[in-house]
Amino acid sequence: MMRNCIVFALLVAMAAASQSYPGFYSKTADMEFLHKQKKIFDLLMYVDQNVLTDTEYFEFGRNFDIAANVDYFTNKEAVYDFLGYFKSGFLAKDALFTYYKQEHREEMMLLYRLFYFAKDFTTFYKTACWARIHINPGMFTAAFTTAVIYREDTKYIRLPAIYEIYPNLFFDAKVIRDAHRLKMTRGYGYHGYDHRMPFAKGSFENVESFYVYSNYTDVCINPTNALEYKLNYFTEDVGLNAFYYYFRMSFPFWMDSKDYDVPKSFRGDLYYFFHKQIMSRYYLERFSNELGEIEDFSWDSMSLPGFYSDVSFFNGVSMPRRDWWNVVPFYKYKYVEYIKQLETRILEAIDSGYFYDSMGKQISFYTPEGLNYLGNIIEGNCDSFNIKYYGAYDVLARDILGMNFDCKCKDYYVPSALQLFSTSMRDPAFYRLYDRILFFFHKYKSHLTRYTKTELEFPGVRFEGVEVDKLFTYFDKKEYFINNAVAVDSFKEGKSFSIKALQYNLNYKPFTYKFAVNSDKDTKAVMRVFLGPAVEGDKYDDYSYLLHYYQYFFMLDEFEVNLKSGINNFDRLSTDSFFFKGEYMTGDQFYKKVLNAIEGHAPFQYDNRMFGFPNHMMLPKGKVDGMRFKLFFYLGPYEEVKSFELPIFGNFKYYGKSFGFPLDRPMFPWFFKLDNCYFKDIFIYHLKDYDIKFSHQY
């Protein structure tokens, strides 16, 4: 009976949480928007097949002549550049595209510029139709996705989720094989879980729905990696990997803010903060599994966890592995020497307090813009002041750690998991790399003056207390639309069925913070909430704890509060946080809603914010008997707010402080004693009874 009550409570809480996500707004689409939405969605369905002749885009693409329409582009030079390179030979259609191979990236940028400089949506669409037929699908997807994100006339248009475009990069080869079998046999073939059920009809007719169960990577692939694979529910989470993909695609390192509307003033800051958040969240999961801190590595005697994945590329090639006894291949020795030089140059700049721009001029690091400069330098993006001298550390490190073959022929290059945004987080080396990268940022911040008591206190305001609901996590079943995993005879056939992968993901019961704050005046404030590890026993005193663990605190929320004189009691739902975004509607359901709206059956609402950190990954797993963590609350004065609209992620408010403030610098022990700071021990309980693990025998 108690078990049923808990399940019911979880379902009610989840239903309530799904009703509202403050921090973004919705609009009703007009017919022009709806037709654009349908056209763009169609272009990315079955993207690996360019001969679906019953599609609208096939006719446009077959008949469109780019050279004859050069006047319909705002930058004719971009058109001529593309045509010249295309005639000399672009990436083969069955080749594997990666942004980390220079030749691939240069060709993709030529295509992106062609899309971006189209005068109007009609020209853009016809150009995309042409490219859909003639260009490598991976390159087309990357250029087209970036163009849709940055073109003004496609603002708020939703793309199919990347795991719907390329399911093979998110689900193992067995899932893809079973999807093929289901499609070929319509469910009557050899399956231990055969079942078929009618799909909701609406604008579709006779649509059949099939389900395939999906595992995470099995530790049996390599028992020596048993500890790392304890985290596969985190590292292989579909929503989390998709979040990382869209973060990097929204601020791609190959785009120059001078030419495109990339947020230059905090581009490097965002690179730091997003990776800091991911690493803090990863560490909380490591602590939940008693794995401790990440071991460091040396470029000279590298020893990394192995990477064994049963993910395959669309052309059937397996993703490169890295054995547990890994050594750097001889053909990457020169890269190792170069990256050691880059590390020396970056550390010298941090320690000296200045770096050199491309003209040899010294520029101070320790200014309000310094962190942004450092982020740009390490990422090696187009806003780096001196990429010739400081290189592209992030890019080079991925090349080395992936340990894939350094093939010189662009058509036969096989990228490692680290060389695709959609698979980077699956590889344990990703976390070793960003642990090293964050070391540079922490070293930089350690040279900054620590926050003084005057900078942090909020005179006249103090916490009286904070109550938090009991925290539960559990594994919850989610559906993922994977039709793109199979081949179809026609677009019409492709819409006649739906194949979905079922996977169990970590989730949590939404909870409420109950605040009691005393103020001696009416004032406006900003509340910041962090979750960090707790240390058992007497190993650390307060100061030692903060000095060592402040960097592992994960920012959960940031919001404005209007305080009145006296005691203020107010609540905050966990689901109200701007940083997180709820479930992404499956592509088939979304497409059906678009068609229904076009046919006039129902209005269609779209959001200005399509992605965020996946809400179901807010809390670490914890333990069955409960695991202690610390919540840190900071209430600071409200300062002038700047609002930015980030691509895909929506409106973003900047409260005049560094991202992650005040835990972005080492702490002093009096943090515990400030009236406007509050630490609280909490326990996270994992409901083990609701774990559902599938074996390979269904």
FIGU-265463 format. One line per 10 residues: number of its first residue (from 1); their letters; for each residue x, y, z of C-alpha. Coordinates in Angstrom, 3 decimals, decimal comma. Layout:
N
NUM	a	X Y Z  ... .
***
This chain:
698
1	mmrncivfal	0,000 0,000 0,000  2,798 2,410 0,926  4,561 1,664 -2,360  1,409 2,524 -4,319  1,035 5,777 -2,397  4,590 6,796 -3,247  4,062 6,025 -6,927  0,807 7,992 -6,952  2,495 10,957 -5,266  5,274 10,910 -7,849 .
11	lvamaaasqs	2,803 10,858 -10,719  0,784 13,726 -9,271  3,921 15,773 -8,704  5,148 15,144 -12,240  1,779 16,086 -13,692  1,766 19,332 -11,744  5,323 20,071 -12,796  4,516 19,669 -16,477  1,849 22,367 -16,443  4,095 25,403 -16,277 .
21	ypgfysktad	7,712 26,328 -16,806  8,187 29,966 -15,833  11,041 31,776 -17,524  9,875 31,558 -21,103  6,788 32,477 -23,075  4,580 30,908 -25,722  2,986 32,346 -28,839  0,279 31,157 -31,201  1,668 30,348 -34,631  0,251 31,914 -37,770 .
31	meflhkqkki	-0,085 29,980 -41,020  3,227 31,267 -42,395  5,076 29,974 -39,333  3,298 26,612 -39,530  4,245 26,025 -43,163  7,863 26,946 -42,420  7,839 24,556 -39,479  6,538 21,676 -41,597  9,016 22,287 -44,422  11,998 22,346 -42,064 .
41	fdllmyvdqn	10,856 19,252 -40,198  10,402 17,358 -43,473  13,944 18,171 -44,581  15,449 16,335 -41,614  13,259 13,246 -41,723  15,134 10,229 -43,108  18,045 12,583 -43,707  20,355 9,767 -44,799  18,081 9,045 -47,764  18,205 11,646 -50,528 .
51	vltdteyfef	16,032 9,847 -53,080  12,585 10,114 -51,499  10,972 11,371 -54,691  7,481 11,879 -53,248  8,578 14,831 -51,106  8,097 18,518 -51,803  11,767 19,234 -51,200  12,893 16,699 -53,816  11,190 18,607 -56,632  12,535 21,953 -55,428 .
61	grnfdiaanv	16,022 20,547 -54,907  16,175 18,820 -58,280  15,153 21,941 -60,192  16,931 24,692 -58,239  20,018 26,255 -59,846  22,122 28,135 -57,290  24,294 29,905 -59,883  21,241 31,178 -61,758  19,816 32,646 -58,542  22,913 34,410 -57,231 .
71	dyftnkeavy	21,000 37,716 -57,047  18,808 36,207 -54,329  21,731 36,101 -51,892  22,949 39,102 -49,898  26,567 37,957 -50,190  27,392 36,878 -53,745  30,983 36,080 -52,829  29,694 33,372 -50,468  27,797 31,824 -53,395  30,808 31,835 -55,713 .
81	dflgyfksgf	33,076 30,444 -52,992  30,697 27,576 -52,378  30,214 26,722 -56,043  33,955 26,775 -56,680  34,681 24,368 -53,847  31,688 22,164 -54,635  32,839 21,638 -58,212  36,259 20,537 -56,958  34,659 17,847 -54,793  32,836 18,033 -51,460 .
91	lakdalftyy	32,733 15,345 -48,773  31,347 12,048 -50,110  27,751 11,296 -49,172  28,550 8,130 -47,236  31,518 9,682 -45,399  31,405 10,540 -41,683  31,261 14,267 -41,003  32,840 15,947 -37,980  33,336 19,609 -37,105  36,776 18,679 -35,730 .
101	kqehreemml	38,257 17,752 -39,110  39,446 20,983 -40,739  38,483 20,044 -44,313  35,014 18,975 -43,179  34,566 22,143 -41,159  35,643 24,441 -43,987  33,213 22,829 -46,423  30,410 22,969 -43,861  31,066 26,674 -43,283  30,793 27,340 -47,022 .
111	lyrlfyfakd	27,403 25,629 -47,013  26,322 27,467 -43,866  27,225 30,829 -45,418  25,157 29,903 -48,452  22,161 29,234 -46,187  22,731 32,265 -43,981  23,007 34,805 -46,803  19,851 33,740 -48,646  17,737 36,907 -49,014  14,445 35,377 -47,936 .
121	fttfyktacw	12,951 32,174 -46,623  11,954 30,955 -50,084  15,547 31,170 -51,334  16,834 29,604 -48,123  14,369 26,737 -48,411  15,115 26,023 -52,071  18,845 26,110 -51,348  18,338 23,692 -48,456  16,285 21,406 -50,726  19,148 21,369 -53,220 .
131	arihinpgmf	21,685 20,643 -50,478  19,487 17,922 -48,985  19,901 15,966 -52,234  23,506 16,781 -53,140  25,433 17,176 -49,844  26,710 14,687 -47,269  23,865 14,233 -44,724  26,012 14,924 -41,655  27,410 18,099 -43,178  23,959 19,164 -44,339 .
141	taafttaviy	22,478 18,593 -40,873  25,212 20,641 -39,151  25,045 23,593 -41,573  21,249 23,549 -41,791  20,795 23,334 -38,015  23,108 26,296 -37,429  21,362 28,307 -40,151  17,909 27,661 -38,671  19,223 28,738 -35,267  20,711 32,015 -36,541 .
151	redtkyirlp	18,456 33,134 -39,401  15,912 35,739 -38,342  13,134 34,260 -40,506  13,448 30,847 -38,825  13,503 32,122 -35,252  11,661 29,768 -32,868  11,333 27,094 -35,549  11,866 23,726 -33,901  14,116 21,123 -35,449  13,657 17,407 -34,806 .
161	aiyeiypnlf	15,721 16,507 -31,750  19,210 15,386 -32,692  18,487 11,912 -31,264  15,538 11,732 -33,683  17,682 12,812 -36,642  20,508 10,385 -35,787  19,159 7,714 -33,395  22,218 5,571 -34,114  24,385 8,032 -32,138  22,215 7,712 -29,020 .
171	fdakvirdah	21,108 4,074 -29,017  23,200 0,953 -29,379  23,471 -1,151 -32,512  21,038 -3,754 -31,157  18,277 -1,161 -30,858  18,912 -0,001 -34,416  18,922 -3,601 -35,663  15,645 -4,339 -33,881  14,124 -1,171 -35,328  15,038 -2,404 -38,812 .
181	rlkmtrgygy	13,447 -5,789 -38,099  10,277 -4,195 -36,810  9,996 -2,005 -39,868  10,560 -4,898 -42,264  8,207 -7,342 -40,528  5,696 -4,848 -39,117  6,045 -6,624 -35,779  5,467 -10,176 -36,940  9,109 -11,219 -37,025  11,365 -12,630 -34,340 .
191	hgydhrmpfa	10,925 -10,486 -31,226  10,482 -11,523 -27,658  8,508 -8,345 -26,974  6,309 -8,252 -30,082  3,247 -6,109 -29,756  1,492 -3,705 -32,025  -0,990 -1,018 -31,086  -2,828 1,592 -33,157  -1,455 5,114 -32,960  -3,726 8,100 -32,423 .
201	kgsfenvesf	-4,985 8,928 -35,896  -5,810 12,608 -36,248  -4,158 13,806 -39,459  -2,424 10,437 -39,802  -4,234 7,370 -41,022  -3,355 3,770 -40,257  -0,236 4,678 -38,320  1,221 1,725 -36,433  3,408 2,178 -33,378  6,231 -0,173 -32,370 .
211	yvysnytdvc	8,452 -0,142 -29,301  12,033 -1,305 -28,825  13,610 -1,599 -25,383  16,950 0,141 -25,024  19,777 -0,635 -22,598  22,687 1,482 -21,558  26,132 0,178 -22,455  26,642 -3,150 -20,736  29,625 -3,504 -18,431  30,167 -6,961 -19,952 .
221	inptnaleyk	31,684 -5,199 -22,963  34,787 -4,785 -20,832  34,809 -5,759 -17,137  37,942 -3,666 -16,498  35,774 -0,572 -16,919  33,175 -1,688 -14,384  33,498 1,412 -12,203  33,078 3,875 -15,060  30,037 2,046 -16,391  28,277 2,530 -13,058 .
231	lnyftedvgl	27,668 6,047 -14,378  26,292 5,109 -17,787  22,769 6,219 -16,814  24,284 9,718 -16,574  26,903 9,739 -19,326  24,570 8,117 -21,870  21,393 9,962 -20,909  19,720 10,949 -24,178  18,413 14,298 -22,940  21,728 15,300 -21,372 .
241	nafyyyfrms	23,712 14,459 -24,502  21,179 16,359 -26,620  21,508 19,360 -24,295  25,270 19,374 -24,801  24,837 19,086 -28,566  22,523 22,101 -28,726  24,684 24,149 -26,380  27,717 23,680 -28,634  25,674 24,155 -31,831  24,196 27,392 -30,484 .
251	fpfwmdskdy	27,668 28,870 -29,921  29,827 26,968 -32,446  33,552 27,573 -32,194  33,843 27,997 -35,966  31,593 31,098 -36,099  32,945 34,641 -35,841  30,858 37,121 -33,857  31,861 39,871 -36,316  29,903 38,180 -39,098  27,067 36,542 -37,204 .
261	dvpksfrgdl	24,967 37,349 -34,176  27,025 35,316 -31,714  26,999 36,799 -28,157  30,612 37,986 -28,089  30,580 39,783 -24,732  30,128 36,559 -22,748  30,877 33,808 -25,240  33,888 32,582 -23,274  31,986 32,974 -19,995  29,247 30,663 -21,270 .
271	yyffhkqims	31,819 28,126 -22,442  33,221 28,072 -18,902  29,913 28,115 -17,013  28,113 25,421 -19,016  31,067 23,052 -18,710  31,423 23,925 -15,027  27,758 23,012 -14,504  28,131 19,728 -16,367  31,252 18,786 -14,415  29,714 19,724 -11,056 .
281	ryylerfsne	26,671 17,619 -11,862  28,902 14,739 -12,976  30,855 14,892 -9,717  27,652 14,675 -7,673  26,824 11,489 -9,564  30,315 10,108 -8,920  29,858 10,771 -5,204  26,478 8,986 -5,332  28,310 5,925 -6,638  31,259 6,276 -4,225 .
291	lgeiedfswd	33,735 6,862 -7,039  35,411 9,925 -5,549  37,287 12,520 -7,542  38,646 12,095 -11,064  42,239 10,990 -11,341  44,518 13,376 -13,241  46,470 12,322 -16,298  49,762 13,255 -17,914  50,257 13,829 -21,613  53,572 11,963 -21,340 .
301	smslpgfysd	52,254 8,841 -19,628  48,578 8,901 -20,394  46,345 6,424 -18,603  42,664 6,880 -19,314  39,644 4,663 -18,733  38,842 2,599 -21,783  35,944 3,503 -24,021  33,915 0,657 -25,472  30,741 1,607 -27,260  28,355 -0,442 -29,353 .
311	vsffngvsmp	27,142 2,694 -31,110  27,554 2,656 -34,890  27,518 5,436 -37,469  24,791 5,691 -40,104  26,998 3,969 -42,699  27,560 0,935 -40,459  31,066 1,840 -39,242  31,570 1,238 -35,515  32,609 4,073 -33,249  36,362 3,901 -32,468 .
321	rrdwwnvvpf	37,242 2,319 -29,142  40,012 3,156 -26,695  41,385 0,157 -24,840  41,969 0,286 -21,099  45,709 -0,200 -21,619  45,727 2,785 -23,984  48,894 4,470 -25,139  49,090 7,445 -27,465  49,447 6,225 -31,077  52,715 7,214 -32,732 .
331	ykykyveyik	50,899 9,336 -35,315  49,623 11,612 -32,521  53,022 12,212 -30,874  53,393 15,556 -32,623  50,012 16,647 -31,255  51,063 15,711 -27,720  54,168 17,890 -27,974  52,094 20,752 -29,343  49,411 20,562 -26,652  52,083 20,632 -23,943 .
341	qletrileai	53,353 23,863 -25,494  49,816 25,280 -25,493  49,360 24,389 -21,819  52,608 26,169 -20,973  51,524 29,293 -22,857  48,073 29,339 -21,258  49,467 28,855 -17,748  52,096 31,542 -18,314  49,355 33,951 -19,357  47,277 33,114 -16,280 .
351	dsgyfydsmg	50,213 33,452 -13,877  51,661 36,590 -15,472  48,283 38,303 -15,705  48,419 39,159 -19,379  48,397 37,508 -22,797  49,487 38,535 -26,269  47,065 39,392 -29,054  47,786 38,662 -32,724  49,766 41,923 -33,020  52,024 41,089 -30,073 .
361	kqisfytpeg	50,309 43,568 -27,752  49,998 42,666 -24,074  46,394 42,531 -22,820  45,566 42,253 -19,137  43,769 39,125 -18,016  42,635 40,432 -14,665  39,823 42,685 -15,830  36,035 42,114 -15,858  36,442 40,673 -19,374  39,332 38,373 -18,424 .
371	lnylgniieg	37,311 35,198 -17,921  35,625 35,706 -21,289  39,049 36,081 -22,928  40,287 32,890 -21,266  37,232 30,905 -22,364  37,679 32,022 -25,964  41,384 31,128 -25,902  40,855 27,628 -24,487  37,955 26,801 -26,790  39,940 28,205 -29,700 .
381	ncdsfnikyy	36,897 29,908 -31,178  36,956 32,705 -33,739  36,939 35,375 -31,011  40,220 34,153 -29,537  42,702 37,042 -29,572  45,594 34,991 -30,887  44,676 31,534 -32,119  48,018 31,205 -33,930  49,892 31,371 -30,629  47,428 29,887 -28,130 .
391	gaydvlardi	45,926 27,400 -30,581  42,651 25,563 -30,053  43,309 23,543 -26,900  39,833 22,006 -26,749  39,949 20,845 -30,375  43,457 19,404 -30,153  42,832 17,591 -26,869  39,782 15,835 -28,302  41,856 14,670 -31,250  44,505 13,162 -28,971 .
401	lgmnfdckck	42,233 11,596 -26,349  39,895 10,033 -28,905  42,856 7,976 -30,185  41,150 7,373 -33,523  43,236 6,840 -36,649  44,579 10,072 -38,118  43,391 9,387 -41,663  44,474 12,050 -44,144  41,705 11,313 -46,648  38,642 13,325 -45,687 .
411	dyyvpsalql	36,241 10,702 -47,090  37,625 7,866 -44,938  38,110 9,718 -41,670  36,328 8,053 -38,728  35,755 10,515 -35,861  35,987 9,470 -32,247  33,125 9,962 -29,789  34,872 13,132 -28,573  34,721 14,614 -32,070  30,937 14,724 -32,176 .
421	fstsmrdpaf	28,942 16,975 -29,846  26,193 14,350 -29,668  28,458 11,569 -28,342  31,192 13,444 -26,419  29,681 12,877 -22,989  29,588 9,098 -23,456  33,388 8,888 -23,276  35,002 8,958 -19,785  37,860 10,944 -21,350  35,443 13,865 -21,806 .
431	yrlydrilff	35,330 14,375 -18,040  39,105 14,025 -17,660  39,583 16,653 -20,349  37,185 19,171 -18,831  38,511 18,515 -15,362  41,867 19,643 -16,797  40,284 22,613 -18,595  38,451 23,721 -15,453  41,784 23,575 -13,634  42,900 26,485 -15,863 .
441	fhkykshltr	39,795 28,459 -14,933  40,122 27,685 -11,218  43,774 28,713 -11,331  42,758 31,969 -12,988  40,096 32,598 -10,352  42,501 31,749 -7,533  44,574 34,757 -8,629  41,559 37,042 -8,328  40,956 38,850 -5,069  38,613 36,800 -2,924 .
451	ytktelefpg	35,233 38,286 -2,224  35,237 40,483 0,863  32,576 40,438 3,514  31,366 43,824 2,282  30,894 42,461 -1,245  28,851 39,489 -0,058  26,755 40,657 2,870  23,253 42,104 2,544  22,774 44,450 5,537  19,389 44,157 7,185 .
461	vrfegvevdk	18,477 40,861 5,485  18,866 37,439 7,065  17,622 33,902 6,638  15,346 32,675 9,406  15,231 29,210 7,882  14,690 27,078 4,792  12,612 23,916 4,601  12,851 21,466 1,703  10,590 18,539 0,880  11,988 15,054 1,206 .
471	lftyfdkkey	13,957 14,311 -1,963  13,422 11,159 -4,024  14,969 9,888 -7,240  13,913 6,900 -9,322  14,220 5,494 -12,830  11,421 6,501 -15,145  10,501 5,180 -18,597  10,770 7,568 -21,546  9,927 7,200 -25,216  12,153 8,347 -28,075 .
481	finnavavds	10,996 8,562 -31,687  13,589 6,749 -33,838  12,035 6,375 -37,309  15,183 7,865 -38,848  17,009 4,689 -37,835  15,373 2,756 -40,682  15,188 3,084 -44,459  11,867 3,647 -46,230  10,687 3,308 -49,812  8,889 6,644 -49,781 .
491	fkegksfsik	8,130 9,567 -47,508  4,522 8,416 -47,419  5,598 5,031 -46,113  7,806 6,758 -43,551  4,740 8,452 -42,073  2,714 5,238 -41,929  4,452 3,869 -38,839  6,161 5,010 -35,661  9,085 3,255 -33,985  10,024 4,321 -30,479 .
501	alqynlnykp	12,834 3,309 -28,178  11,932 2,832 -24,527  14,667 3,688 -22,058  14,699 4,160 -18,310  16,203 7,481 -17,237  17,000 8,900 -13,832  14,233 11,195 -12,608  13,182 12,860 -9,368  10,068 13,858 -7,513  9,580 17,647 -7,885 .
511	ftykfavnsd	9,979 19,420 -4,581  9,371 22,789 -2,932  11,670 25,167 -1,068  9,967 27,038 1,790  11,876 30,201 2,683  11,634 32,415 5,759  13,597 35,666 5,334  13,691 38,657 7,666  14,263 42,113 6,170  14,441 45,505 7,870 .
521	kdtkavmrvf	13,208 47,254 4,710  11,292 46,818 1,483  13,834 45,756 -1,103  14,399 43,611 -4,148  16,835 40,694 -3,963  18,228 37,809 -5,997  18,185 34,272 -4,590  20,771 31,747 -5,756  20,547 28,045 -4,916  23,374 25,486 -5,157 .
531	lgpavegdky	23,672 21,765 -4,471  26,999 20,315 -3,393  28,577 17,267 -1,768  28,648 16,706 1,969  31,624 15,131 3,692  31,018 12,427 6,248  32,928 12,424 9,535  35,453 14,939 10,850  37,845 14,866 7,915  37,241 18,535 7,105 .
541	ddysyllhyy	36,385 21,559 9,184  34,143 24,206 7,640  36,953 26,170 6,045  38,759 23,147 4,621  35,484 21,815 3,268  34,659 25,034 1,419  38,182 25,466 0,137  38,185 21,983 -1,373  34,588 21,443 -2,464  33,244 24,844 -3,538 .
551	qyffmldefe	34,005 24,012 -7,172  31,689 20,974 -7,081  28,547 22,938 -6,226  25,933 22,710 -8,967  23,758 25,800 -9,485  20,089 24,822 -9,265  18,289 28,137 -9,465  18,502 31,931 -9,612  15,444 34,132 -9,213  14,235 37,551 -8,087 .
561	vnlksginnf	12,503 38,126 -4,755  10,536 41,166 -3,564  11,092 41,488 0,175  8,847 43,448 2,500  9,889 44,830 5,860  9,542 42,055 8,432  9,271 38,291 8,021  8,837 37,082 4,432  7,558 33,552 3,834  7,588 32,333 0,247 .
571	drlstdsfff	7,835 29,089 -1,691  9,725 28,108 -4,803  9,071 24,997 -6,898  12,051 23,072 -8,205  10,383 23,073 -11,633  10,377 26,891 -11,725  14,122 27,048 -12,303  15,160 28,716 -15,540  18,171 26,443 -15,973  16,053 23,357 -16,550 .
581	kgeymtgdqf	13,612 22,369 -19,262  11,003 19,647 -19,150  10,305 16,870 -21,574  10,794 17,430 -25,302  7,655 16,340 -27,153  8,412 13,416 -29,461  8,801 14,297 -33,121  5,774 12,328 -34,313  3,491 14,006 -31,772  4,899 17,433 -32,608 .
591	ykkvlnaieg	4,479 16,873 -36,358  0,898 15,776 -35,824  0,165 18,994 -33,900  1,633 21,070 -36,736  -0,522 19,278 -39,320  -3,622 19,646 -37,156  -2,999 23,390 -36,896  -2,457 23,725 -40,662  -5,768 21,945 -41,236  -7,455 24,294 -38,774 .
601	hapfqydnrm	-8,302 21,699 -36,110  -6,456 23,394 -33,234  -4,145 26,377 -32,608  -0,419 25,690 -32,368  1,674 27,151 -29,551  5,440 27,531 -29,830  8,015 28,565 -27,234  10,892 31,004 -27,367  12,887 28,485 -25,333  13,253 25,005 -26,748 .
611	fgfpnhmmlp	16,086 23,496 -24,721  17,648 23,644 -21,299  19,443 21,355 -18,898  17,122 18,299 -18,766  14,804 18,649 -15,814  14,874 14,935 -14,995  18,626 15,212 -14,298  18,320 17,919 -11,643  19,242 15,688 -8,704  21,974 13,048 -8,356 .
621	kgkvdgmrfk	20,792 9,513 -7,734  21,614 9,432 -4,044  21,233 6,130 -2,186  18,447 3,825 -1,099  19,086 4,626 2,570  19,592 8,296 1,782  22,754 10,190 0,938  23,692 13,499 2,493  24,300 16,574 0,342  24,478 20,288 1,105 .
631	lffylgpyee	22,220 23,006 -0,219  23,670 26,507 -0,221  21,370 29,531 -0,462  22,640 33,025 -1,117  20,398 36,104 -1,030  22,049 39,161 -2,543  21,034 42,704 -3,460  19,249 43,172 -6,751  21,433 44,959 -9,278  20,826 46,259 -12,760 .
641	vksfelpifg	19,650 43,416 -14,978  20,658 42,825 -18,559  18,509 40,490 -20,629  19,864 38,472 -23,524  18,078 36,109 -25,834  20,250 33,078 -26,389  19,646 30,888 -29,436  17,373 27,947 -28,526  17,764 28,574 -24,771  15,545 31,678 -24,639 .
651	nfkyygksfg	15,702 34,814 -22,514  18,610 34,928 -20,114  18,932 37,443 -17,278  22,353 38,650 -16,216  22,317 40,125 -12,699  25,658 41,882 -12,893  27,636 39,095 -11,201  29,838 36,343 -12,575  28,107 33,117 -13,562  27,999 30,911 -10,474 .
661	fpldrpmfpw	28,485 33,817 -8,033  29,380 33,682 -5,153  30,792 30,143 -5,435  32,893 31,029 -8,465  35,879 31,843 -6,242  37,417 30,148 -3,186  35,459 30,725 0,028  36,329 32,042 3,439  35,032 30,351 6,627  32,832 33,344 7,449 .
671	ffkldncyfk	30,589 32,329 4,533  28,896 30,160 7,147  28,223 33,172 9,353  26,782 35,687 6,907  23,106 36,364 7,643  22,259 36,234 3,938  23,948 32,839 3,414  22,378 29,582 4,501  23,699 26,017 4,400  21,360 23,086 4,838 .
681	difiyhlkdy	22,063 19,364 4,968  19,592 17,326 2,944  19,291 13,647 2,063  18,473 12,215 -1,351  16,719 8,846 -1,332  16,780 6,574 -4,342  13,694 4,413 -4,819  15,430 1,201 -5,766  12,154 -0,708 -6,143  11,430 1,266 -9,286 .
691	dikfshqy	14,706 0,576 -11,067  13,931 -1,457 -14,151  16,930 -2,916 -15,909  16,616 -4,882 -19,127  18,930 -7,717 -19,932  19,895 -8,505 -23,489  17,278 -11,261 -23,419  13,945 -9,517 -23,636 .
***
